[in-house]
Amino acid sequence: MLGLPKSTELNKPLPKTAIYTKFQMNAAEKAKIDADISRIVIVNEVSAAKLNLTPGESVQAFFVLQVMLKRKEFSEKTLITLSKLIPQNMVLLLEYDGQAKMAVYHTRLLQTPWRDPADLTLTIKGLTMDAVWENVIVQVGNIRMQTGNTLDHQIAIDEQRAKLEKEIARLEKLAWAEKQPKKKFEIAQKINEIRRKLVNVNEGI
């Protein structure tokens, strides 16, 4: 699955009831997971031993969990809760109605677009498990690392850029609908101010 080595395959069901019991979840917390998830299977254990790599200082392995969803428009909070509860590095392979996407939680939830399951692959890159895991996060989040940035810093920059671009789009729509020249001008000034911030973000200032 995902083009990972056969030696990493597990195919071990992870009953939701086991998660509920282990983490002593209340009825409301259980209901949120039940609303989105029908079944979870641990499909891969990618470890240093199985890949003949050097163990990392903080990462020795990661797991791929196949998560069968009940709805396509799932709550991201459900996946974040699941990722925080289980004390392992995990890639979530989400599946619904013949489509699939990958998700991983690292400071925030990173996701690929929905695709045909056959088109989803995960490339193992790196000489240590720390490097392999960082590259997994980069792949899933489609992160373009800029020279000198750490992964966490790059994710924060990308998040800030996305927020600024969203705000520009919102204001441009507002300006288009505005009839009063004075208000239109004020909105245009705000747009230019945000664009200057966006330039600074893109240049790493």
N, C-alpha and C positions, 0 to 999 in steps of 0.2 A: 504494500500500500504506500502511496506517495513516492514510489520509486526507491524506498529504503531497502537496505540489504535484508535478505531473507532471514539472516541470523538474528535480526532484531524483532521478528514477528512473535506476538504473544497470543492474541485473540482470547483475552480473559475478561469475561463479563464483570462489570462493577455495579452491583445492584444499588439502586437509589436508597433502599432501606438500610443498607450497610453504611452509607454516608450519613443518613439521618441519625442512626444509632451512635456511630463513632463521634460525631460532632454535636450530639445532643441538641438537634434542631427542634424548634417549636413548631406548632401547627402552621403558623403564618409563613415561616421560612420554607417548610416543606411544600406548601401550596404554591409558592412562587416557582420552585423548581419543577414541580409537577405540571404547572401550566405550560412550560416551555419544552421540557425534555421527556421523551418516552423511554429511552434506553441508552446506556453508556457501556462501551466495551473498550478495554485497554488493548490496542492493536499492535503497539510497538514499544519496546524498551530499547532506547538507543544509548548505549553505555560505552565507556572507554574500552572495557574488556572486549565487547562484541565488535568494536570497530578497530581494535588494535591501535588505540591512540593513547596519548598521555592524559591521565586524569587531570582535571582542572583544579585550581585552588578552591573554587566555590561550586563548581559543577562536575559531578561524576556521571550523570546520566540525565536524560529527559524521556518523557513518555508521550506517546500519541494516543489520545482518547477519541474514539469515534462516538460522536454524540448525535443520536437520532432525535430530531426536533419535531414538535407537534405543530409548529407554525413557523412560517418564514420570517415574519416580523416579530422575532423574539425580543425579550428584554435583555439588554446588554448587562444589566445589573445581575441577572441570574448567572451569567458566565463569569463575571467578576467575582461573585460570591463563591462559586465553585472553585475558581482558580486560587482564591485566597484560603479557602478551607483546606484543600489538599496540599500538604507541604512538599510538593514536587514541582520540578520544571515540566510544564506540560504544553503540548500543542493540541488544540481542540479541533478535530475534524468534524465540522458541522454538516449534517446531511438533511435535506428535505425535498421531497417530491422530485427525485432524480437529479438534484443539483447539490453541489457541495462547496464549502469554503473553509479556509483555515483561520483560526484565531489564536492569539497568544496574549497573555496579560503581562505587560512590563511597564510599570508606572501608569499605563492606561491600556485599554483593550485595543489591540491592533488586529486588523482583519484583511483578508484578501477579498476580491469581488467573488460573487457566486459564479461557478463554472461547472462544466461537465466534470464529474469525479475523475475521469480518465485523464483530464488535462492538468490536474493538480499534482505537483511534484515538490519534493523538498530535497535540496542538494546539500550534502555533507561537505562543508568547507572548513578547514582549520586543522592544526596539528595537536591541539589540546581540546578538551571538552568545553572549557571556557570559551574558546574561539568558535567552536562549532555552534554552541548555544547562541552566542551573540549573532552569528551569521544567520541562524534560524530566525531570530527576531527581525533582523534586517530584511530577510526574504518575505516573511509574512506581512510585515508592515510596509513593504516597498519603500524602505528608507534609503535615501541617497546620502551616504556619509560624506561630510565635508572635511577636508584636511584639518587635523588638529582637534576635532570635536570628539568627545566621548559619545557613546550610544545614548545615554540619558540626556545629554545636552542637545544632541541632534533631534531627539524625539520632542524635547521641549520647544526647540526652534520651529520644527515642522508644525507643532500644535498651534504655536503663536501665529505662524504664517497662515494657516487654515482659518483661524478666527478673524484675522485682518481681511483676508480675501472674502470671507462670508459677509463681513460688515460692509465692505465696499459694494458688493452685489446688492445688499439690502438698501443702501443709501442711493445707489444708481436707480433702482426701481422706484424709490420714493421721489427722487428728483424728476424722473420721467413723468410721474403722475401729478407733480406739483404745478399749479397754475400761476401762483404769485411769483413774480420775478425776484423779489427780495428773498423769499424763503428758498427759492431754487438756487440762488447765489450762495446762501448760507450753507445749504447742503453740499454744493460743489466745493466750497472751502473745506468742509469736513472730509469730503472724499480725498481731496488733495493732501490734507494732513495725514490721513491714514495711509495713503500711497507712499508718502515720505517715510513713514514708519516701516512699511513693507519693504522698501528699498534697503533700509538699514538692517532689517532682519535678514534679507537675502544676501547682504554683503557681510553679515556677521558682526555688525557694529553694535 
